[in-house]
């Protein structure tokens, strides 16, 4: 055990991420070793949401390794990479197929631990997806304690008739992690965020507007009001200068 006081805790320095893109309103400033869960039904925009988030991480200089248990180096993943112009951050982004050159005598978890523990490994690892690994909650806890300087993004399916991630392991990861984001109708909504940031993130606006008309009606009204107020203040500034 290591006990410190209020002054000592306030003097501690943490390695944090400050995003510059649209995700900054949804996820806010977070520690680099955060564990984040994105979950939702198939066809709702999970992979797209995470890819866009990963790009923002890369744009601030963080390296990301997408470990693709579900899709491998598949065509659908290639399309997602190209849609989001990941070539712009190619220096910081790589994709791993865990079945490529797989040693039959080791588990997925053993291989991941080896990979994360290597010198010069990525800052952040995407696990795509929880349901296609053989991980247990004890494995998640091990990663949490063993790799205190690494961040993990966990992609998970959702229970068909419910609001939780699919399976007890995915639910425990979301519960014990720092941020949980539900992806539905091409909108990412933070359900839990220990560090602040709570705005919904629009993944694909054209499709989302068709599926969530009420959300966009309220959003358009809010933006119109803000623009009107801004115009009033700018007009008053010009008048005062005259």
Legacy VTK file of the C-alpha trace (Angstrom):
# vtk DataFile Version 3.0
C-alpha trace
ASCII
DATASET POLYDATA
POINTS 242 float
0.000 0.000 0.000
1.084 3.560 -0.732
-0.723 6.375 1.066
-0.432 10.026 -0.005
-2.184 13.249 0.969
-4.214 15.865 -0.885
-1.172 17.986 -1.784
0.672 14.971 -3.162
-2.239 13.780 -5.302
-2.599 17.284 -6.740
1.106 17.339 -7.655
0.907 14.122 -9.673
1.229 14.464 -13.454
-0.798 12.324 -15.848
-0.241 11.615 -19.523
-3.480 12.857 -21.085
-4.955 13.171 -24.575
-6.537 16.402 -25.765
-8.417 15.797 -29.004
-8.736 18.529 -31.623
-11.603 17.170 -33.744
-15.338 16.636 -33.213
-14.810 13.845 -30.693
-13.467 16.330 -28.132
-17.055 17.219 -27.178
-17.967 13.559 -26.693
-14.903 12.146 -24.982
-13.146 15.253 -23.627
-9.618 15.152 -22.157
-8.705 11.616 -21.131
-5.643 9.756 -19.834
-3.695 7.914 -22.507
-4.247 4.622 -20.670
-8.049 4.838 -20.741
-10.172 1.758 -21.447
-13.076 2.667 -23.745
-15.963 0.473 -24.895
-17.894 1.122 -28.113
-20.888 -1.193 -28.491
-24.048 -1.579 -30.542
-25.941 -3.782 -32.976
-24.524 -4.764 -36.357
-24.998 -2.203 -39.104
-25.277 0.760 -36.735
-21.848 2.292 -37.390
-19.601 0.818 -34.663
-16.554 0.218 -36.837
-16.967 3.611 -38.514
-17.292 5.361 -35.140
-14.138 3.756 -33.791
-12.182 4.369 -36.999
-13.036 8.076 -36.851
-12.015 8.189 -33.191
-8.757 6.383 -33.955
-7.983 8.895 -36.686
-8.347 11.749 -34.204
-5.958 9.945 -31.847
-3.424 9.536 -34.646
-3.767 13.198 -35.608
-2.445 14.199 -32.176
0.536 11.886 -32.548
-0.610 8.661 -30.870
0.115 5.286 -32.460
-2.762 2.810 -32.733
-2.798 -0.926 -33.479
-6.182 -2.289 -34.627
-6.265 -5.977 -33.621
-8.963 -7.408 -35.865
-10.224 -10.648 -34.317
-13.552 -10.445 -36.115
-12.661 -9.283 -39.626
-8.961 -10.020 -39.988
-7.566 -8.067 -42.925
-10.962 -8.297 -44.614
-12.434 -6.292 -47.462
-15.021 -4.585 -45.235
-12.250 -3.288 -42.974
-10.310 -2.092 -46.013
-13.380 -0.128 -47.169
-13.701 1.511 -43.744
-10.007 2.450 -43.775
-10.378 4.043 -47.206
-13.663 5.845 -46.400
-11.933 7.597 -43.546
-8.733 8.394 -45.469
-6.533 6.639 -42.929
-3.677 7.045 -45.388
-3.407 10.548 -43.890
-2.267 8.993 -40.596
-0.487 5.931 -41.998
2.603 6.743 -39.936
0.642 6.138 -36.731
-1.824 3.407 -37.691
-1.514 -0.332 -38.312
-3.850 -3.318 -38.486
-3.132 -6.763 -37.040
-4.757 -10.064 -38.019
-4.353 -12.236 -34.883
-4.830 -15.406 -36.959
-1.943 -14.523 -39.248
1.058 -16.780 -38.492
-0.775 -17.943 -35.360
1.066 -20.303 -33.001
-1.417 -23.070 -32.195
0.178 -23.562 -28.788
-0.683 -20.057 -27.559
-4.007 -18.349 -26.884
-5.234 -15.071 -28.335
-4.632 -13.497 -24.955
-1.048 -14.793 -24.722
-0.329 -13.367 -28.168
-1.838 -9.990 -27.246
0.194 -9.739 -24.041
3.360 -10.484 -26.006
2.490 -7.884 -28.631
1.570 -5.123 -26.174
4.673 -5.832 -24.095
7.105 -5.435 -26.988
9.420 -2.438 -27.010
8.018 0.259 -29.292
4.507 -1.185 -29.384
1.539 1.082 -30.086
0.189 3.567 -27.546
-3.376 2.300 -27.965
-4.852 -1.049 -29.029
-8.274 -1.619 -30.585
-9.828 -5.003 -29.752
-12.292 -5.840 -32.544
-14.335 -7.404 -31.171
-14.701 -8.813 -27.662
-17.064 -11.584 -28.776
-14.460 -12.980 -31.198
-11.745 -13.397 -28.550
-11.501 -16.042 -25.876
-10.846 -13.432 -23.190
-12.146 -13.636 -19.650
-12.724 -10.748 -17.269
-9.566 -11.788 -15.412
-7.631 -11.152 -18.632
-9.025 -7.628 -18.823
-8.000 -6.984 -15.215
-4.517 -8.281 -16.009
-4.158 -5.848 -18.922
-5.396 -3.019 -16.718
-2.695 -3.657 -14.101
0.123 -4.924 -16.319
0.101 -2.205 -18.976
-0.583 0.989 -17.064
0.730 3.209 -19.867
-1.341 1.635 -22.665
-4.874 2.485 -23.754
-7.446 0.001 -25.055
-10.557 0.477 -27.177
-12.979 -2.441 -26.893
-15.530 -2.983 -29.665
-18.511 -5.069 -28.637
-21.806 -6.311 -30.017
-25.031 -5.544 -28.137
-27.531 -7.954 -26.652
-30.308 -8.504 -29.253
-33.077 -7.711 -26.777
-31.510 -5.326 -24.323
-29.310 -2.279 -23.791
-26.110 -3.952 -22.601
-23.010 -5.240 -24.388
-23.371 -8.874 -25.433
-22.052 -11.374 -22.893
-20.823 -11.152 -19.315
-17.196 -10.446 -20.285
-18.114 -7.464 -22.471
-20.429 -6.177 -19.744
-17.687 -6.423 -17.111
-15.203 -4.638 -19.380
-17.687 -1.795 -19.898
-18.450 -1.648 -16.175
-14.807 -1.651 -15.056
-13.554 0.594 -17.870
-13.514 4.383 -18.016
-15.833 5.238 -20.907
-18.797 3.414 -22.445
-20.294 4.562 -25.750
-23.464 3.184 -27.341
-23.607 3.324 -31.145
-27.102 3.409 -32.619
-28.429 4.774 -35.927
-24.998 6.188 -36.803
-24.848 8.264 -33.616
-22.390 7.550 -30.789
-23.742 8.381 -27.342
-21.527 8.359 -24.223
-23.401 6.510 -21.478
-20.507 6.695 -19.023
-17.482 8.974 -19.010
-15.384 9.382 -15.883
-13.545 12.364 -17.356
-16.310 14.588 -18.743
-17.633 15.075 -22.250
-21.184 13.983 -22.932
-22.300 15.230 -26.349
-23.537 12.764 -28.948
-21.240 12.224 -31.906
-22.703 11.973 -35.413
-20.881 9.280 -37.394
-22.623 9.546 -40.771
-24.992 12.521 -40.887
-26.831 11.724 -44.112
-27.929 8.313 -42.850
-28.411 9.426 -39.236
-30.819 12.226 -40.266
-33.134 9.661 -41.828
-33.111 7.462 -38.722
-33.139 10.133 -35.988
-35.237 13.096 -37.274
-36.189 14.355 -33.781
-32.562 14.532 -32.672
-31.592 16.613 -35.707
-34.650 18.852 -35.437
-33.566 19.785 -31.906
-29.926 20.106 -32.980
-30.771 22.361 -35.926
-32.910 24.562 -33.678
-30.081 24.835 -31.143
-27.527 25.719 -33.834
-29.866 28.314 -35.332
-30.320 29.966 -31.929
-26.568 29.997 -31.286
-25.884 31.518 -34.697
-28.518 34.225 -34.112
-26.962 35.156 -30.762
-23.506 35.217 -32.349
-24.711 37.524 -35.114
-26.246 39.887 -32.540
-23.017 40.141 -30.568
-20.945 40.642 -33.729
-23.357 43.372 -34.857
-23.051 45.148 -31.492
-19.254 44.979 -31.670
-19.260 46.624 -35.100
-21.637 49.336 -33.865
-19.499 50.112 -30.829
-16.394 50.416 -33.020
-18.176 52.911 -35.265
LINES 1 243
242 0 1 2 3 4 5 6 7 8 9 10 11 12 13 14 15 16 17 18 19 20 21 22 23 24 25 26 27 28 29 30 31 32 33 34 35 36 37 38 39 40 41 42 43 44 45 46 47 48 49 50 51 52 53 54 55 56 57 58 59 60 61 62 63 64 65 66 67 68 69 70 71 72 73 74 75 76 77 78 79 80 81 82 83 84 85 86 87 88 89 90 91 92 93 94 95 96 97 98 99 100 101 102 103 104 105 106 107 108 109 110 111 112 113 114 115 116 117 118 119 120 121 122 123 124 125 126 127 128 129 130 131 132 133 134 135 136 137 138 139 140 141 142 143 144 145 146 147 148 149 150 151 152 153 154 155 156 157 158 159 160 161 162 163 164 165 166 167 168 169 170 171 172 173 174 175 176 177 178 179 180 181 182 183 184 185 186 187 188 189 190 191 192 193 194 195 196 197 198 199 200 201 202 203 204 205 206 207 208 209 210 211 212 213 214 215 216 217 218 219 220 221 222 223 224 225 226 227 228 229 230 231 232 233 234 235 236 237 238 239 240 241
